[in-house]
Amino acid sequence: MKKLVVLSVLVAIASACARPDYVSAEELKPKIEKPETECPYSLQKVQLCLTATWEETPDSTKYNSMKVTLIGGNLSAFDELQSLLWMPSMGHGSAPVRIEKIDSNTYRIYDMYFVMSGDWEVRIFLKKSGQTVDQVFIPVRLR
């Protein structure tokens, strides 16, 4: 009889520690996954998306170039695209870059010369009548 009582107590203890066999209300809610954005650089004021593609891997020992494409929004929100290279940690930039308009929404930024390795930004400004209407900074790490 004593063994039966001990066995009953052990079964009761073991079942009390078991994981409950129910699903919480939170687990029943449908999982909504945030879609991945296809806009790497958002220009929210003019509602444009900017994509940037290096023509070659950026390097501090040579001139570099990249293509930028503006997608969506209103391309008439600006009449000029400007760019400069900036090294935030050192508080200086580099030589001026050159910009070529390839088509209505694609530009080539070239003659980009990073004077030293380190963390840089390619700063892009959209201007209308000489005033900046939006801007985006693209980080670049050169080793």
LOLUMLUM-803945 format. One record per atom (N, C-alpha, C, CB): residue number from 1; residue in three letters; x, y, z. Coordinates in steps of 0.05 Angstrom, whole numbers, plus 5000, padded with zeros to 4 digits. Atoms other than C-alpha are relative to their C-alpha. Last residue first. Glycine has a CB too. Example, Ala and Ser with C-alpha at 12.3 -4.5 7.8 and 13.67 -1.06 7.14 Angstrom:
<atoms>
2; SER; 4984; 4976; 4999;
2; SER; 5273; 4979; 5143;
2; SER; 4985; 5022; 5014;
2; SER; 5009; 5009; 4971;
1; ALA; 5018; 4976; 5000;
1; ALA; 5246; 4910; 5156;
1; ALA; 5018; 5024; 5000;
1; ALA; 4980; 5001; 5025;
</atoms>
This chain:
<atoms>
143; ARG; 4978; 5011; 4984;
143; ARG; 5802; 5974; 4078;
143; ARG; 5025; 5000; 4984;
143; ARG; 4994; 4972; 5009;
142; LEU; 4976; 5007; 5016;
142; LEU; 5746; 6017; 4050;
142; LEU; 5022; 4991; 5018;
142; LEU; 5010; 5025; 4983;
141; ARG; 4977; 5008; 4983;
141; ARG; 5678; 6020; 4082;
141; ARG; 5022; 4990; 4982;
141; ARG; 4992; 4978; 5021;
140; VAL; 4979; 5015; 5015;
140; VAL; 5624; 6058; 4043;
140; VAL; 5023; 4994; 5020;
140; VAL; 5010; 5016; 4975;
139; PRO; 4975; 5007; 4986;
139; PRO; 5559; 6085; 4074;
139; PRO; 5019; 4983; 4982;
139; PRO; 4994; 4985; 5026;
138; ILE; 4994; 5028; 5005;
138; ILE; 5508; 6116; 4026;
138; ILE; 5026; 4993; 5014;
138; ILE; 5001; 4993; 4970;
137; PHE; 4972; 5005; 4996;
137; PHE; 5480; 6183; 4051;
137; PHE; 5004; 4969; 4998;
137; PHE; 5010; 5011; 5027;
136; VAL; 4995; 5026; 4989;
136; VAL; 5413; 6206; 4024;
136; VAL; 5030; 4996; 5002;
136; VAL; 4986; 4977; 4982;
135; GLN; 4972; 5009; 5001;
135; GLN; 5386; 6275; 4009;
135; GLN; 5001; 4972; 5012;
135; GLN; 5018; 5019; 5016;
134; ASP; 4997; 5025; 4986;
134; ASP; 5321; 6312; 3995;
134; ASP; 5029; 4991; 4997;
134; ASP; 4980; 4978; 4989;
133; VAL; 5026; 5010; 4993;
133; VAL; 5296; 6379; 3971;
133; VAL; 5000; 4973; 5014;
133; VAL; 4982; 4999; 4975;
132; THR; 5002; 5029; 4995;
132; THR; 5363; 6415; 3970;
132; THR; 4972; 4993; 5009;
132; THR; 5021; 4991; 5022;
131; GLN; 5005; 5006; 4972;
131; GLN; 5355; 6485; 3941;
131; GLN; 4998; 4969; 5003;
131; GLN; 4974; 5014; 5010;
130; GLY; 4977; 4995; 4983;
130; GLY; 5389; 6505; 3875;
130; GLY; 4996; 4993; 5030;
130; GLY; 5007; 5028; 4998;
129; SER; 4993; 4971; 5002;
129; SER; 5324; 6511; 3835;
129; SER; 5022; 5007; 5020;
129; SER; 4975; 5017; 5006;
128; LYS; 5019; 4987; 5018;
128; LYS; 5305; 6440; 3857;
128; LYS; 5005; 5030; 5002;
128; LYS; 4970; 4994; 5009;
127; LYS; 5004; 4971; 4998;
127; LYS; 5360; 6398; 3886;
127; LYS; 4979; 5009; 4981;
127; LYS; 5026; 5015; 4996;
126; LEU; 5018; 4992; 5022;
126; LEU; 5369; 6324; 3901;
126; LEU; 4992; 5029; 5004;
126; LEU; 4974; 4981; 5000;
125; PHE; 5020; 4979; 4995;
125; PHE; 5430; 6311; 3943;
125; PHE; 4983; 5004; 4976;
125; PHE; 5015; 5027; 5008;
124; ILE; 5014; 4994; 5024;
124; ILE; 5473; 6248; 3946;
124; ILE; 4978; 5020; 5007;
124; ILE; 4988; 4975; 4986;
123; ARG; 5023; 4983; 4994;
123; ARG; 5526; 6238; 3999;
123; ARG; 4987; 5009; 4973;
123; ARG; 5007; 5024; 5017;
122; VAL; 5006; 4987; 5025;
122; VAL; 5572; 6180; 3986;
122; VAL; 4975; 5015; 5005;
122; VAL; 4998; 4979; 4975;
121; GLU; 5028; 4998; 5009;
121; GLU; 5595; 6166; 4056;
121; GLU; 5000; 5012; 4972;
121; GLU; 4983; 5017; 5020;
120; TRP; 5008; 4977; 5016;
120; TRP; 5662; 6142; 4080;
120; TRP; 4970; 5000; 4996;
120; TRP; 5015; 4999; 4973;
119; ASP; 5029; 4998; 5004;
119; ASP; 5691; 6094; 4132;
119; ASP; 4993; 5027; 4987;
119; ASP; 4985; 4998; 5027;
118; GLY; 5016; 4992; 4977;
118; GLY; 5765; 6080; 4126;
118; GLY; 4971; 5001; 4993;
118; GLY; 5009; 5027; 5012;
117; SER; 5019; 5021; 4992;
117; SER; 5818; 6076; 4072;
117; SER; 4985; 5009; 5025;
117; SER; 5015; 4973; 5006;
116; MET; 4988; 5019; 4980;
116; MET; 5848; 6140; 4046;
116; MET; 4979; 4978; 5006;
116; MET; 5009; 5015; 5026;
115; VAL; 4972; 4994; 4996;
115; VAL; 5838; 6193; 3991;
115; VAL; 5014; 4981; 5021;
115; VAL; 5003; 5028; 5010;
114; PHE; 4999; 5000; 4971;
114; PHE; 5773; 6163; 3966;
114; PHE; 5029; 5002; 5008;
114; PHE; 4987; 4973; 5012;
113; TYR; 4974; 5008; 4989;
113; TYR; 5771; 6183; 3893;
113; TYR; 5000; 5003; 5030;
113; TYR; 5023; 5017; 4988;
112; MET; 5003; 5002; 4971;
112; MET; 5704; 6184; 3857;
112; MET; 5027; 4990; 5011;
112; MET; 4976; 4982; 5009;
111; ASP; 4976; 4985; 4989;
111; ASP; 5718; 6205; 3785;
111; ASP; 4998; 5002; 5030;
111; ASP; 5001; 5028; 4987;
110; TYR; 4974; 5011; 5006;
110; TYR; 5648; 6178; 3771;
110; TYR; 5022; 5020; 5008;
110; TYR; 5002; 4994; 4970;
109; ILE; 4982; 4983; 4984;
109; ILE; 5575; 6184; 3791;
109; ILE; 5028; 4989; 4996;
109; ILE; 4992; 5002; 5031;
108; ARG; 4974; 5013; 4995;
108; ARG; 5532; 6154; 3736;
108; ARG; 5016; 5021; 5015;
108; ARG; 5014; 4991; 4974;
107; TYR; 4976; 4982; 5001;
107; TYR; 5459; 6175; 3737;
107; TYR; 5025; 4983; 5005;
107; TYR; 4998; 5022; 5021;
106; THR; 4975; 5013; 4994;
106; THR; 5394; 6138; 3722;
106; THR; 5023; 5019; 4996;
106; THR; 5004; 4975; 4983;
105; ASN; 4998; 5007; 4972;
105; ASN; 5323; 6166; 3726;
105; ASN; 5026; 4986; 5008;
105; ASN; 4977; 4982; 5007;
104; SER; 5016; 4983; 4983;
104; SER; 5311; 6204; 3661;
104; SER; 5002; 4993; 5030;
104; SER; 4971; 4997; 4992;
103; ASP; 5027; 4997; 5011;
103; ASP; 5370; 6172; 3625;
103; ASP; 4984; 5015; 5021;
103; ASP; 4988; 4972; 4994;
102; ILE; 5002; 5021; 5021;
102; ILE; 5446; 6168; 3632;
102; ILE; 4972; 5000; 4987;
102; ILE; 5006; 4973; 5013;
101; LYS; 5028; 5009; 5000;
101; LYS; 5456; 6234; 3670;
101; LYS; 4998; 4980; 4976;
101; LYS; 4980; 5024; 4996;
100; GLU; 5011; 5002; 5027;
100; GLU; 5531; 6240; 3681;
100; GLU; 4972; 4990; 5002;
100; GLU; 5018; 4982; 4982;
99; ILE; 5026; 5014; 5003;
99; ILE; 5559; 6263; 3747;
99; ILE; 4991; 5002; 4972;
99; ILE; 4979; 5013; 5019;
98; ARG; 5014; 4992; 5024;
98; ARG; 5631; 6282; 3765;
98; ARG; 4975; 4983; 4997;
98; ARG; 5018; 4997; 4974;
97; VAL; 5007; 5021; 5018;
97; VAL; 5661; 6279; 3834;
97; VAL; 4987; 5011; 4975;
97; VAL; 4981; 4979; 5014;
96; PRO; 5027; 5001; 5011;
96; PRO; 5696; 6334; 3872;
96; PRO; 4996; 4977; 4980;
96; PRO; 4994; 5027; 4985;
95; ALA; 5002; 4984; 5024;
95; ALA; 5761; 6315; 3907;
95; ALA; 4971; 4999; 4990;
95; ALA; 5020; 4990; 4978;
94; SER; 4980; 5007; 5020;
94; SER; 5753; 6286; 3976;
94; SER; 4996; 5019; 4977;
94; SER; 4998; 4970; 4992;
93; GLY; 5009; 5014; 5024;
93; GLY; 5715; 6301; 4039;
93; GLY; 5023; 4993; 4983;
93; GLY; 4980; 5018; 4985;
92; HIS; 4992; 4988; 5026;
92; HIS; 5734; 6320; 4109;
92; HIS; 4989; 4983; 4978;
92; HIS; 5031; 5001; 4998;
91; GLY; 5011; 4974; 5004;
91; GLY; 5712; 6312; 4182;
91; GLY; 5009; 5013; 4974;
91; GLY; 5007; 5018; 5023;
90; MET; 4978; 4981; 5003;
90; MET; 5758; 6254; 4198;
90; MET; 4991; 5028; 4995;
90; MET; 5019; 4991; 4978;
89; SER; 4981; 5003; 4978;
89; SER; 5707; 6206; 4226;
89; SER; 5023; 5020; 4999;
89; SER; 5011; 4972; 5001;
88; PRO; 5010; 4988; 4975;
88; PRO; 5653; 6232; 4178;
88; PRO; 5020; 4999; 5023;
88; PRO; 4975; 4986; 5008;
87; MET; 4989; 5018; 4980;
87; MET; 5693; 6218; 4114;
87; MET; 4992; 5011; 5027;
87; MET; 5031; 4996; 4997;
86; TRP; 4995; 4988; 4974;
86; TRP; 5652; 6252; 4059;
86; TRP; 5009; 4978; 5019;
86; TRP; 4975; 5013; 5011;
85; LEU; 4990; 5020; 4983;
85; LEU; 5647; 6241; 3984;
85; LEU; 5007; 5013; 5027;
85; LEU; 5026; 4986; 4987;
84; LEU; 4973; 4995; 4990;
84; LEU; 5603; 6289; 3946;
84; LEU; 5008; 4976; 5018;
84; LEU; 5002; 5027; 5016;
83; SER; 4989; 5020; 4982;
83; SER; 5541; 6284; 3903;
83; SER; 5028; 5009; 5009;
83; SER; 5003; 4973; 4985;
82; GLN; 4972; 4994; 4993;
82; GLN; 5494; 6329; 3865;
82; GLN; 5010; 4978; 5019;
82; GLN; 5002; 5028; 5013;
81; LEU; 4989; 5019; 4981;
81; LEU; 5429; 6312; 3828;
81; LEU; 5029; 5008; 5005;
81; LEU; 4997; 4971; 4990;
80; GLU; 4971; 5004; 5000;
80; GLU; 5392; 6369; 3794;
80; GLU; 5007; 4980; 5022;
80; GLU; 5015; 5027; 5006;
79; ASP; 4989; 4994; 5027;
79; ASP; 5321; 6386; 3773;
79; ASP; 5030; 4996; 4998;
79; ASP; 4993; 5028; 4992;
78; PHE; 4973; 4989; 5000;
78; PHE; 5282; 6357; 3831;
78; PHE; 5009; 5005; 4972;
78; PHE; 5020; 4981; 5015;
77; ALA; 4996; 4988; 4974;
77; ALA; 5209; 6340; 3846;
77; ALA; 5028; 5013; 5003;
77; ALA; 4995; 4980; 5023;
76; SER; 4999; 4971; 5004;
76; SER; 5201; 6328; 3771;
76; SER; 5003; 5015; 5027;
76; SER; 4974; 5009; 4986;
75; LEU; 4974; 4992; 5008;
75; LEU; 5220; 6255; 3783;
75; LEU; 5002; 5030; 4995;
75; LEU; 5009; 4985; 4975;
74; ASN; 5002; 4979; 5020;
74; ASN; 5156; 6245; 3821;
74; ASN; 5028; 5010; 4993;
74; ASN; 4982; 5023; 5009;
73; GLY; 5004; 4972; 4993;
73; GLY; 5151; 6182; 3861;
73; GLY; 4999; 5018; 4976;
73; GLY; 5022; 5009; 5017;
72; GLY; 5026; 4992; 4988;
72; GLY; 5177; 6115; 3837;
72; GLY; 4998; 5030; 5003;
72; GLY; 4997; 4987; 5027;
71; ILE; 5024; 5015; 5008;
71; ILE; 5249; 6095; 3824;
71; ILE; 4976; 5011; 5015;
71; ILE; 5004; 4969; 5006;
70; LEU; 5023; 4990; 4984;
70; LEU; 5314; 6134; 3823;
70; LEU; 4975; 4987; 4990;
70; LEU; 4999; 5031; 4999;
69; THR; 5025; 4999; 5014;
69; THR; 5375; 6097; 3797;
69; THR; 4978; 5009; 5019;
69; THR; 4993; 4972; 4988;
68; VAL; 5023; 4997; 4982;
68; VAL; 5446; 6108; 3818;
68; VAL; 4975; 5002; 4983;
68; VAL; 5003; 5025; 5019;
67; LYS; 5025; 4992; 5013;
67; LYS; 5506; 6082; 3780;
67; LYS; 4979; 5002; 5021;
67; LYS; 4992; 4981; 4977;
66; MET; 5024; 5014; 4993;
66; MET; 5574; 6080; 3813;
66; MET; 4977; 5011; 4984;
66; MET; 4994; 5002; 5030;
65; SER; 5025; 4989; 5011;
65; SER; 5645; 6100; 3797;
65; SER; 4977; 4982; 5008;
65; SER; 5002; 5001; 4969;
64; ASN; 5023; 5018; 4998;
64; ASN; 5714; 6094; 3827;
64; ASN; 4976; 5012; 4987;
64; ASN; 4994; 4993; 5029;
63; TYR; 5026; 4987; 5004;
63; TYR; 5782; 6125; 3816;
63; TYR; 4978; 4980; 4999;
63; TYR; 5001; 5018; 4975;
62; LYS; 5007; 4994; 5028;
62; LYS; 5840; 6085; 3844;
62; LYS; 4974; 5016; 4999;
62; LYS; 4998; 4975; 4983;
61; THR; 4976; 4996; 5016;
61; THR; 5878; 6067; 3908;
61; THR; 4995; 5008; 4971;
61; THR; 5017; 4975; 5000;
60; SER; 4987; 4974; 4994;
60; SER; 5822; 6077; 3958;
60; SER; 5025; 5005; 4983;
60; SER; 5007; 5001; 5029;
59; ASP; 4972; 5004; 4992;
59; ASP; 5781; 6021; 3927;
59; ASP; 5012; 5027; 5004;
59; ASP; 5015; 4984; 4978;
58; PRO; 4986; 4975; 4993;
58; PRO; 5706; 6013; 3914;
58; PRO; 5028; 4994; 5012;
58; PRO; 4984; 5016; 5019;
57; THR; 4998; 4997; 4971;
57; THR; 5687; 5946; 3883;
57; THR; 5016; 5025; 5007;
57; THR; 5014; 4975; 5012;
56; GLU; 4980; 5018; 4990;
56; GLU; 5674; 5959; 3809;
56; GLU; 5001; 5003; 5030;
56; GLU; 5029; 5006; 4988;
55; GLU; 4991; 5012; 5025;
55; GLU; 5615; 5991; 3773;
55; GLU; 5024; 4981; 5005;
55; GLU; 5008; 5022; 4980;
54; TRP; 4972; 4994; 5006;
54; TRP; 5585; 6002; 3842;
54; TRP; 5007; 4987; 4973;
54; TRP; 5019; 4991; 5022;
53; THR; 4985; 5023; 5009;
53; THR; 5509; 5998; 3841;
53; THR; 5028; 5009; 4993;
53; THR; 4987; 4986; 4976;
52; ALA; 4973; 4993; 5008;
52; ALA; 5464; 6046; 3879;
52; ALA; 5015; 4974; 4994;
52; ALA; 5015; 5015; 5023;
51; THR; 4982; 5023; 5000;
51; THR; 5389; 6042; 3885;
51; THR; 5027; 5008; 4990;
51; THR; 4988; 4976; 4983;
50; LEU; 4974; 4999; 5014;
50; LEU; 5348; 6102; 3904;
50; LEU; 5014; 4974; 5003;
50; LEU; 5017; 5023; 5011;
49; CYS; 4982; 5020; 4990;
49; CYS; 5274; 6101; 3921;
49; CYS; 5026; 5002; 4984;
49; CYS; 4987; 4971; 4998;
48; LEU; 4984; 5015; 5020;
48; LEU; 5233; 6163; 3911;
48; LEU; 5017; 4979; 5015;
48; LEU; 5018; 5019; 4984;
47; GLN; 5012; 5026; 5004;
47; GLN; 5178; 6195; 3952;
47; GLN; 5013; 4985; 4977;
47; GLN; 4970; 5003; 4995;
46; VAL; 5008; 5000; 5028;
46; VAL; 5205; 6266; 3946;
46; VAL; 4988; 4973; 4991;
46; VAL; 5023; 5007; 4982;
45; LYS; 5013; 4974; 5006;
45; LYS; 5208; 6277; 4021;
45; LYS; 4990; 5001; 4971;
45; LYS; 5020; 5023; 5005;
44; GLN; 5028; 4998; 4992;
44; GLN; 5219; 6203; 4034;
44; GLN; 4987; 5026; 4993;
44; GLN; 4998; 4996; 5030;
43; LEU; 5001; 4971; 5000;
43; LEU; 5283; 6192; 3995;
43; LEU; 4971; 5007; 5006;
43; LEU; 5011; 5013; 4973;
42; SER; 5025; 4986; 5004;
42; SER; 5292; 6119; 4013;
42; SER; 5003; 5030; 5002;
42; SER; 4979; 4990; 5020;
41; TYR; 4996; 4973; 4990;
41; TYR; 5357; 6081; 4003;
41; TYR; 4975; 5016; 4993;
41; TYR; 5025; 5014; 4988;
40; PRO; 4977; 4998; 4982;
40; PRO; 5356; 6005; 3996;
40; PRO; 5004; 5028; 5012;
40; PRO; 5025; 4992; 4986;
39; CYS; 4989; 4973; 5002;
39; CYS; 5286; 6002; 3968;
39; CYS; 5023; 5003; 5020;
39; CYS; 4978; 5021; 5005;
38; GLU; 4983; 5001; 5024;
38; GLU; 5266; 5930; 3955;
38; GLU; 5012; 5028; 4995;
38; GLU; 4984; 4991; 4976;
37; THR; 5001; 4977; 5016;
37; THR; 5239; 5924; 4025;
37; THR; 5019; 4997; 4976;
37; THR; 5007; 5025; 5016;
36; GLU; 4974; 4987; 5002;
36; GLU; 5230; 5856; 4052;
36; GLU; 4998; 5023; 4981;
36; GLU; 5022; 4980; 4990;
35; PRO; 4986; 5006; 5025;
35; PRO; 5158; 5841; 4067;
35; PRO; 5027; 5015; 4999;
35; PRO; 4983; 5008; 4976;
34; LYS; 4995; 4975; 5014;
34; LYS; 5140; 5844; 4140;
34; LYS; 5015; 4994; 4974;
34; LYS; 5016; 5021; 5018;
33; GLU; 4972; 4993; 5003;
33; GLU; 5115; 5777; 4161;
33; GLU; 5003; 5025; 4984;
33; GLU; 5016; 4977; 4986;
32; ILE; 4997; 4983; 5023;
32; ILE; 5045; 5771; 4186;
32; ILE; 5029; 5008; 4998;
32; ILE; 4981; 5025; 5002;
31; LYS; 4974; 4986; 5000;
31; LYS; 5037; 5712; 4232;
31; LYS; 5002; 5016; 4974;
31; LYS; 5024; 4980; 5003;
30; PRO; 4984; 5005; 5024;
30; PRO; 4965; 5694; 4240;
30; PRO; 5025; 5016; 5001;
30; PRO; 4984; 5007; 4975;
29; LYS; 5001; 4977; 5018;
29; LYS; 4942; 5696; 4312;
29; LYS; 5016; 4994; 4975;
29; LYS; 5010; 5026; 5015;
28; LEU; 5021; 5003; 5020;
28; LEU; 4934; 5627; 4342;
28; LEU; 4998; 5023; 4981;
28; LEU; 4974; 4996; 5014;
27; GLU; 4991; 5019; 5020;
27; GLU; 5002; 5630; 4378;
27; GLU; 4979; 4995; 4978;
27; GLU; 5007; 4974; 5013;
26; GLU; 4979; 4986; 5016;
26; GLU; 4980; 5693; 4414;
26; GLU; 5010; 4982; 4978;
26; GLU; 5024; 5008; 5019;
25; ALA; 5013; 4983; 5019;
25; ALA; 4916; 5659; 4438;
25; ALA; 5020; 5014; 4982;
25; ALA; 4983; 5021; 5015;
24; SER; 5008; 4974; 4990;
24; SER; 4958; 5605; 4470;
24; SER; 4986; 5016; 4979;
24; SER; 5025; 5016; 5011;
23; VAL; 4987; 4979; 5016;
23; VAL; 4958; 5534; 4445;
23; VAL; 4990; 5027; 5010;
23; VAL; 4994; 4997; 4969;
22; TYR; 5018; 4982; 5013;
22; TYR; 4942; 5478; 4493;
22; TYR; 5016; 5021; 4985;
22; TYR; 4981; 5014; 5021;
21; ASP; 5005; 5008; 5028;
21; ASP; 4977; 5416; 4518;
21; ASP; 4979; 5018; 4988;
21; ASP; 4990; 4970; 5000;
20; PRO; 5028; 5001; 5006;
20; PRO; 5007; 5444; 4582;
20; PRO; 4996; 4994; 4970;
20; PRO; 4985; 5026; 5007;
19; ARG; 5007; 4977; 5015;
19; ARG; 5080; 5425; 4593;
19; ARG; 4970; 4999; 4992;
19; ARG; 5018; 5003; 4974;
18; ALA; 5000; 5003; 5030;
18; ALA; 5086; 5373; 4646;
18; ALA; 4991; 5026; 4987;
18; ALA; 4980; 4977; 4993;
17; CYS; 4978; 4986; 5012;
17; CYS; 5105; 5393; 4717;
17; CYS; 5000; 4998; 4969;
17; CYS; 5027; 4989; 5010;
16; ALA; 5003; 4971; 4993;
16; ALA; 5039; 5374; 4748;
16; ALA; 5021; 5016; 4986;
16; ALA; 5001; 5004; 5030;
15; SER; 5020; 4989; 5018;
15; SER; 5041; 5307; 4712;
15; SER; 4996; 5029; 5005;
15; SER; 4974; 4985; 5003;
14; ALA; 4990; 5001; 5027;
14; ALA; 5107; 5288; 4745;
14; ALA; 4980; 5013; 4981;
14; ALA; 5006; 4972; 4991;
13; ILE; 4979; 4980; 5002;
13; ILE; 5084; 5309; 4814;
13; ILE; 5009; 5002; 4971;
13; ILE; 5024; 4993; 5019;
12; ALA; 5012; 4974; 4997;
12; ALA; 5019; 5270; 4808;
12; ALA; 5020; 5022; 4997;
12; ALA; 4986; 5002; 5028;
11; VAL; 5015; 4995; 5025;
11; VAL; 5055; 5208; 4782;
11; VAL; 4987; 5028; 5001;
11; VAL; 4978; 4978; 4995;
10; LEU; 4980; 4995; 5021;
10; LEU; 5105; 5212; 4840;
10; LEU; 4986; 5006; 4973;
10; LEU; 5019; 4976; 4997;
9; VAL; 4989; 4974; 4995;
9; VAL; 5048; 5219; 4891;
9; VAL; 5021; 5007; 4978;
9; VAL; 5014; 5002; 5028;
8; SER; 5021; 4981; 5007;
8; SER; 5012; 5159; 4861;
8; SER; 5010; 5029; 5003;
8; SER; 4975; 4996; 5018;
7; LEU; 5002; 5000; 5029;
7; LEU; 5076; 5117; 4863;
7; LEU; 4979; 5021; 4991;
7; LEU; 4992; 4972; 4990;
6; VAL; 4976; 4987; 5010;
6; VAL; 5088; 5136; 4936;
6; VAL; 4999; 5003; 4969;
6; VAL; 5026; 4985; 5008;
5; VAL; 5003; 4972; 4993;
5; VAL; 5016; 5118; 4953;
5; VAL; 5024; 5016; 4989;
5; VAL; 4998; 5004; 5031;
4; LEU; 5021; 4989; 5017;
4; LEU; 5021; 5052; 4916;
4; LEU; 4996; 5030; 5005;
4; LEU; 4974; 4985; 5004;
3; LYS; 4989; 4997; 5027;
3; LYS; 5087; 5035; 4949;
3; LYS; 4980; 5013; 4981;
3; LYS; 5010; 4973; 4989;
2; LYS; 4982; 4977; 4998;
2; LYS; 5057; 5047; 5018;
2; LYS; 5012; 5006; 4972;
2; LYS; 5022; 4995; 5021;
1; MET; 5016; 4976; 5000;
1; MET; 5000; 5000; 5000;
1; MET; 5017; 5025; 5000;
1; MET; 4981; 5000; 5024;
</atoms>
